[in-house]
């Protein structure tokens, strides 16, 4: 039957692509920090890393890498995986929606005036 092999391949592909995308996000956040000027008279910019994007990249990479390693150990190697790392991977999946909600609530009051209230 081809379906178990196909679903395993789709799982492998999904975890690998997810890990690659979150690693790319993490690389972009670290490599290109945000420029900000404290004063109008100041000519030297201040660089800062967006902590929300940094946390999103770390948690997403941890979830996808943990899922990939767990899948490889369970389906291909038929071995037990460290339950602590598996719990950390699932916990990071639980915190990802909280980061999305936090990013929506973090907007300034000026940006919220133009949005529709529910």
N, CA and C of each residue as an Amber inpcrd file, in Angstrom:
protein
   354
   0.8390000  -1.1780000   0.0000000   0.0000000   0.0000000   0.0000000
   0.8870000   1.2450000   0.0000000   0.5710000   2.1870000  -0.8360000
   1.4060000   3.3640000  -1.0070000   1.0720000   4.4890000  -0.0260000
  -0.0960000   4.4660000   0.6010000  -0.5210000   5.5930000   1.4300000
   0.3400000   5.8070000   2.6750000   0.7500000   4.7730000   3.4220000
   1.6290000   5.0550000   4.5750000   2.9510000   5.6810000   4.1570000
   3.5040000   5.2460000   3.0400000   4.7560000   5.8310000   2.5740000
   4.5360000   7.2750000   2.1220000   3.3950000   7.5460000   1.5180000
   3.1000000   8.9030000   1.0660000   2.8770000   9.8420000   2.2430000
   2.1700000   9.4110000   3.2530000   1.9520000  10.2660000   4.4180000
   3.2500000  10.5040000   5.1870000   4.1120000   9.5110000   5.2370000
   5.4100000   9.7050000   5.8810000   6.2530000  10.7120000   5.1120000
   6.2180000  10.6220000   3.7980000   6.9640000  11.5670000   2.9730000
   6.4200000  12.9780000   3.1320000   5.1180000  13.1410000   3.2090000
   4.5190000  14.4660000   3.3770000   4.8730000  15.0330000   4.7540000
   4.8940000  14.1850000   5.7810000   5.3170000  14.6430000   7.1090000
   6.7680000  15.0900000   7.1020000   7.6180000  14.2970000   6.4830000
   9.0290000  14.6560000   6.3880000   9.2030000  15.9710000   5.6480000
   8.5150000  16.1220000   4.5390000   8.6110000  17.3390000   3.7450000
   8.0890000  18.5490000   4.5180000   6.9870000  18.3870000   5.2210000
   6.4110000  19.4950000   5.9790000   7.3130000  19.9580000   7.1050000
   7.8600000  19.0190000   7.8840000   8.7580000  19.3980000   8.9720000
  10.0530000  20.0090000   8.4440000  10.5770000  19.4770000   7.3390000
  11.8210000  20.0110000   6.7870000  11.6260000  21.4230000   6.2290000
  10.5440000  21.6420000   5.5080000  10.2730000  22.9720000   4.9560000
   9.9740000  23.9580000   6.0850000   9.2160000  23.5330000   7.0910000
   8.9310000  24.4010000   8.2290000  10.1950000  24.7930000   8.9700000
  11.0830000  23.8370000   9.2030000  12.3470000  24.1310000   9.8820000
  13.2020000  25.0790000   9.0460000  13.2190000  24.8780000   7.7390000
  14.0040000  25.7630000   6.8730000  13.4430000  27.1870000   6.8760000
  12.1320000  27.3360000   6.8500000  11.5370000  28.6710000   6.8430000
  11.7440000  29.3990000   8.1690000  11.5870000  28.6880000   9.2770000
  11.8280000  29.3370000  10.5740000  13.3120000  29.6390000  10.7720000
  14.2090000  28.8020000  10.2550000  15.6370000  29.1030000  10.3210000
  15.9590000  30.3270000   9.4810000  15.3080000  30.4700000   8.3390000
  15.5020000  31.6470000   7.5050000  14.9950000  32.9060000   8.2050000
  13.8440000  32.8120000   8.8630000  13.3320000  33.9450000   9.6300000
  14.3050000  34.3250000  10.7340000  14.8200000  33.3410000  11.4420000
  15.7660000  33.5950000  12.5150000  17.0420000  34.2400000  11.9860000
  17.5290000  33.7770000  10.8620000  18.7180000  34.3520000  10.2390000
  18.4740000  35.7960000   9.8180000  17.3220000  36.0700000   9.2400000
  17.0170000  37.4350000   8.8090000  16.8860000  38.3870000   9.9900000
  16.2910000  37.9310000  11.0790000  16.1270000  38.7870000  12.2560000
  17.4760000  39.1100000  12.8760000  18.3590000  38.1280000  12.9520000
  19.6630000  38.3530000  13.5680000  20.5840000  39.1490000  12.6420000
  20.5290000  38.8540000  11.3710000  21.4670000  39.4950000  10.4410000
  21.1030000  40.9310000  10.1020000  19.8250000  41.2490000  10.0400000
  19.3880000  42.5830000   9.6700000  18.5820000  43.2170000  10.8050000
  19.2580000  43.7980000  11.8100000  18.5150000  44.4260000  12.9040000
  17.8190000  45.7110000  12.4320000  16.8580000  46.1430000  13.2350000
  16.0630000  47.3230000  12.8950000  16.8280000  48.5730000  13.2940000
  16.8700000  49.5580000  12.3800000  17.4990000  50.8360000  12.6790000
  16.4680000  51.7630000  13.2990000  16.8840000  52.4650000  14.3290000
  16.0130000  53.4850000  14.8990000  16.8730000  54.6480000  15.3620000
  16.3110000  55.8360000  15.2510000  16.9880000  57.0470000  15.6740000
  16.2840000  57.5760000  16.9190000  17.0420000  57.7460000  18.0130000
  16.4490000  58.2340000  19.2470000  16.1070000  59.7160000  19.1580000
  17.0150000  60.4870000  18.6700000  16.8120000  61.9320000  18.5300000
  16.8130000  62.3160000  17.0690000  16.1810000  63.4270000  16.7890000
  16.2210000  63.9370000  15.4130000  17.6120000  64.4410000  15.0960000
  18.3030000  64.9770000  16.0980000  19.6380000  65.5390000  15.8960000
  20.7190000  64.4630000  15.8430000  20.4040000  63.2870000  16.2910000
  21.3910000  62.2080000  16.3100000  21.5680000  61.6450000  14.9050000
  22.8180000  61.5550000  14.4970000  23.0880000  61.0100000  13.1700000
  23.4400000  59.5280000  13.2210000  23.7800000  59.0330000  14.4050000
  24.1280000  57.6170000  14.5370000  22.8740000  56.8020000  14.8490000
  22.5520000  55.8360000  14.0170000  21.3690000  55.0140000  14.3070000
  21.6530000  54.0130000  15.4190000  20.5940000  53.5970000  16.0760000
  20.6740000  52.5540000  17.0930000  20.0600000  51.2850000  16.5050000
  20.7660000  50.1940000  16.6030000  20.2910000  48.9370000  16.0440000
  19.6760000  48.0940000  17.1540000  18.5490000  47.4930000  16.8650000
  17.9120000  46.6070000  17.8380000  17.2660000  45.4400000  17.0930000
  17.2180000  44.3050000  17.7760000  16.6060000  43.1030000  17.2150000
  15.1830000  43.0170000  17.7270000  14.2590000  42.7220000  16.8300000
  12.8630000  42.5670000  17.2120000  12.7250000  41.2690000  18.0090000
  12.4370000  41.4010000  19.2980000  12.3810000  40.2360000  20.1650000
  11.2080000  39.3160000  19.8290000  10.1300000  39.8920000  19.3310000
   8.9710000  39.0700000  18.9770000   9.2810000  38.1520000  17.7940000
   9.9390000  38.6980000  16.7840000  10.3350000  37.8670000  15.6380000
  11.4190000  36.8650000  16.0230000  12.3020000  37.2680000  16.9250000
  13.3340000  36.3580000  17.3890000  12.7080000  35.1710000  18.1290000
  11.7490000  35.4470000  19.0010000  11.0740000  34.3630000  19.7280000
  10.2800000  33.4800000  18.7800000   9.6450000  34.0830000  17.7690000
   8.8990000  33.2990000  16.7830000   9.8230000  32.3660000  16.0170000
  10.9680000  32.8620000  15.6090000  11.9250000  32.0250000  14.8880000
  12.4630000  30.8860000  15.7330000  12.7810000  31.1750000  16.9910000
  13.3170000  30.1350000  17.8750000  12.2610000  29.0660000  18.1700000
  11.0490000  29.5050000  18.5140000   9.9970000  28.5340000  18.8450000
   9.5850000  27.7080000  17.6280000   9.4640000  28.3470000  16.4670000
   9.0960000  27.6150000  15.2570000  10.1640000  26.6230000  14.8370000
  11.4160000  27.0300000  14.9620000  12.5110000  26.1160000  14.6230000
  12.5710000  24.9500000  15.6070000  12.3490000  25.2330000  16.8860000
  12.3430000  24.1680000  17.8830000  11.2050000  23.1830000  17.6280000
  10.0310000  23.6940000  17.2700000   8.8960000  22.7960000  16.9980000
   9.1640000  21.9230000  15.7760000   9.5930000  22.5300000  14.6800000
   9.7840000  21.7550000  13.4580000  10.9830000  20.8140000  13.5530000
  12.0650000  21.2400000  14.1650000  13.2170000  20.3450000  14.3260000
  12.8730000  19.2040000  15.2840000  12.1450000  19.5150000  16.3690000
  11.7260000  18.4660000  17.2890000  10.7840000  17.4710000  16.6420000
   9.8410000  17.9700000  15.8480000   8.9300000  17.0780000  15.1350000
   9.6530000  16.2230000  14.1090000  10.6280000  16.8170000  13.4330000
  11.3920000  16.0670000  12.4370000  12.2270000  14.9710000  13.0940000
  12.9260000  15.2950000  14.1790000  13.7350000  14.2890000  14.8560000
  12.8710000  13.2060000  15.4830000  11.7320000  13.5960000  16.0260000
  10.8220000  12.6020000  16.6040000  10.2800000  11.6760000  15.5250000
   9.9360000  12.2310000  14.3810000   9.4300000  11.4070000  13.2780000
  10.5180000  10.4620000  12.7620000  11.7450000  10.9810000  12.6320000
  12.8440000  10.1340000  12.1550000  13.1290000   8.9940000  13.1270000
  13.1240000   9.2940000  14.4150000  13.3870000   8.2300000  15.4030000
  12.2620000   7.2130000  15.4600000  11.0230000   7.6750000  15.3970000
   9.8940000   6.7600000  15.5490000   9.6750000   5.9220000  14.2930000
   9.6750000   6.5440000  13.1330000   9.3060000   5.8310000  11.9140000
  10.4750000   5.1600000  11.1960000  11.6400000   5.7590000  11.2320000
  12.7580000   5.1690000  10.4890000  13.6900000   4.3470000  11.3640000
  14.0520000   4.8610000  12.5270000  15.0120000   4.1650000  13.3750000
  14.3480000   3.2510000  14.3940000  13.0610000   3.4400000  14.6320000
  12.2910000   2.6440000  15.5880000  12.9350000   2.6580000  16.9750000
  13.3480000   3.8440000  17.4160000  13.9430000   4.0180000  18.7350000
  13.1140000   5.0030000  19.5430000  13.3780000   5.0470000  20.8380000
  12.7090000   6.0000000  21.7140000  13.4460000   7.3300000  21.6600000
  12.6660000   8.3900000  21.7520000  13.2160000   9.7370000  21.7270000
  13.2080000  10.2910000  23.1400000  14.0900000  11.2170000  23.4440000
  14.1390000  11.8220000  24.7630000  12.8200000  12.5610000  25.0280000
  12.0600000  12.1840000  26.0400000  10.7600000  12.8200000  26.2740000
  10.8720000  14.2940000  26.6580000  12.0040000  14.7110000  27.2380000
  12.1760000  16.1110000  27.5980000  12.2160000  16.9850000  26.3460000
  12.9630000  16.5430000  25.3250000  13.0550000  17.3190000  24.0900000
  11.7270000  17.3300000  23.3530000  11.0260000  16.2250000  23.4080000
   9.7060000  16.1540000  22.7750000   8.7130000  17.0720000  23.4800000
   8.7740000  17.1280000  24.8100000   7.9030000  18.0400000  25.5560000
   8.2480000  19.5030000  25.2510000   9.5350000  19.8000000  25.0810000
   9.9420000  21.1690000  24.7260000   9.4390000  21.5380000  23.3310000
   9.4580000  20.5810000  22.4110000   8.9790000  20.8500000  21.0580000
   7.4740000  21.1250000  21.0540000   6.7140000  20.3150000  21.7760000
   5.2690000  20.5410000  21.8390000   4.9280000  21.8110000  22.6100000
   5.7230000  22.1470000  23.6170000   5.4940000  23.4020000  24.3430000
   5.7420000  24.6040000  23.4540000   6.7490000  24.5250000  22.6040000
   6.9990000  25.6380000  21.6900000   5.8590000  25.7930000  20.6910000
   5.2470000  24.6900000  20.2940000   4.0700000  24.7770000  19.4230000
   2.9250000  25.4730000  20.1450000   2.8000000  25.2440000  21.4420000
   1.7540000  25.8910000  22.2170000   1.9710000  27.3830000  22.3850000
   3.2310000  27.8250000  22.4020000   3.5120000  29.2470000  22.5700000
   3.4390000  30.0410000  21.2700000   3.4830000  29.3860000  20.1220000
   3.4300000  30.1130000  18.8530000   2.1320000  30.9070000  18.6620000
   0.9430000  30.3640000  18.9480000  -0.2690000  31.1940000  18.8310000
  -0.2760000  32.3680000  19.8140000   0.3370000  32.1850000  20.9870000
   0.4230000  33.2870000  21.9450000   1.2750000  34.4250000  21.3900000
   2.3070000  34.1030000  20.6320000   3.1120000  35.1450000  20.0020000
   2.3260000  35.8940000  18.9360000   1.4830000  35.1950000  18.2140000
   0.6500000  35.8610000  17.2020000  -0.3200000  36.8260000  17.8680000
  -0.9490000  36.3910000  18.9480000  -1.8710000  37.2730000  19.6700000
  -1.1180000  38.4670000  20.2430000   0.0630000  38.2310000  20.7710000
   0.8550000  39.3310000  21.3200000   1.2590000  40.3240000  20.2420000
   1.5800000  39.8400000  19.0560000   1.9620000  40.7570000  17.9790000
   0.7890000  41.6300000  17.5420000  -0.4260000  41.1050000  17.6090000
  -1.6050000  41.9040000  17.2680000  -1.8620000  42.9450000  18.3520000
  -1.7180000  42.5570000  19.6030000  -1.9880000  43.4740000  20.7020000
  -0.8810000  44.4910000  20.9210000   0.2760000  44.2840000  20.3150000
   1.4150000  45.1640000  20.5110000   1.3280000  46.4310000  19.6710000
   0.4050000  46.5160000  18.7460000   0.3050000  47.6710000  17.8650000
   0.0640000  48.9300000  18.6750000   0.5520000  50.0250000  18.1500000
   0.3680000  51.2900000  18.8610000  -1.0720000  51.7660000  18.7390000
  -1.4500000  52.7180000  19.5970000  -2.8240000  53.2270000  19.5830000
  -3.1510000  53.9390000  18.2830000  -2.1740000  54.5620000  17.6620000
  -2.4170000  55.2570000  16.3970000  -2.8140000  54.3130000  15.2800000
  -2.2530000  53.1210000  15.2860000  -2.5990000  52.1410000  14.2630000
  -3.9490000  51.5080000  14.5350000  -4.3580000  51.4530000  15.7890000
  -5.6230000  50.8400000  16.1310000  -6.8220000  51.7010000  15.7970000
  -6.6200000  52.9960000  15.6640000  -7.7420000  53.8990000  15.3770000
  -8.3580000  53.6190000  14.0220000  -7.5580000  53.1350000  13.0890000
  -8.0500000  52.8970000  11.7410000  -8.6530000  51.5030000  11.5670000
  -8.5890000  50.6770000  12.5940000  -9.1050000  49.3190000  12.4760000
 -10.5420000  49.2440000  12.9190000 -11.2410000  48.2640000  12.4010000
 -12.6420000  48.0510000  12.7380000 -12.7110000  47.3240000  14.0780000
 -13.5510000  47.8080000  14.9740000 -13.7490000  47.1650000  16.2680000
 -14.8060000  46.0800000  16.1360000 -14.6480000  44.9750000  16.8040000
 -15.6150000  43.8780000  16.7480000 -16.5780000  44.0180000  17.8700000
